[in-house]
């Protein structure tokens, strides 16, 4: 998404631009939570981190549905990794769905840690 925002002039004027910014923020936060899970691998997750991961999962799935409703992920004529638009769109859909579903599943797997702070 950052490549899209960097390479397209005035990306927020496209209807997919605001969703790309929201997605970039959500994915950056998700990466920070992943780094936290590496550093504190054997420690229980605090409730705020699990809640944040739950909200990220829901927001990634929501952005997925927004992209499905819009019918496009990138601006017209934008090529993602030199792939045609149809392939780049499917790749973005798979990443969104997979990461969002993992975040939701992670909260379910760690639910025993909720309320133990």
CORMO-V335780 format. One record per residue. N is the residue number from 1. PSI is psi in degrees with one decimal (none if undefined). Layout:
# CORMO-V335780
N;PSI
N;PSI
This chain:
# CORMO-V335780
1;-36.8
2;-33.9
3;-40.4
4;-47.4
5;-31.8
6;-39.5
7;-16.2
8;129.0
9;133.4
10;62.5
11;-24.7
12;-10.6
13;-18.4
14;154.3
15;-17.3
16;-5.4
17;-51.1
18;-36.7
19;-34.8
20;-39.1
21;-45.3
22;-39.7
23;-39.1
24;-40.7
25;-44.2
26;-42.9
27;-35.2
28;-41.9
29;-38.3
30;-39.2
31;-39.6
32;-38.7
33;-35.4
34;-41.0
35;-37.8
36;-38.7
37;-26.8
38;-43.8
39;-40.5
40;54.2
41;-35.7
42;3.1
43;147.2
44;149.3
45;134.3
46;156.0
47;-37.7
48;-35.9
49;-38.4
50;-39.2
51;-41.5
52;-41.0
53;-37.9
54;-45.4
55;-37.3
56;-43.2
57;-44.3
58;-40.8
59;-36.2
60;-39.9
61;-37.5
62;-42.4
63;-36.1
64;-47.7
65;-33.1
66;-45.1
67;-38.4
68;-43.3
69;-38.8
70;-27.3
71;5.7
72;153.2
73;-38.6
74;168.6
75;153.2
76;133.6
77;-6.2
78;133.2
79;120.8
80;115.3
81;37.9
82;24.6
83;150.6
84;158.1
85;-40.5
86;-41.2
87;-40.8
88;-38.1
89;-45.3
90;-38.8
91;-43.6
92;-40.6
93;-45.2
94;-42.8
95;-45.6
96;-49.2
97;-44.2
98;-46.3
99;-41.5
100;-43.3
101;-38.9
102;-41.3
103;-41.4
104;-42.0
105;-36.1
106;-42.0
107;-39.4
108;-41.7
109;-30.9
110;15.6
111;-22.4
112;-18.3
113;-11.7
114;134.5
115;10.5
116;32.7
117;none
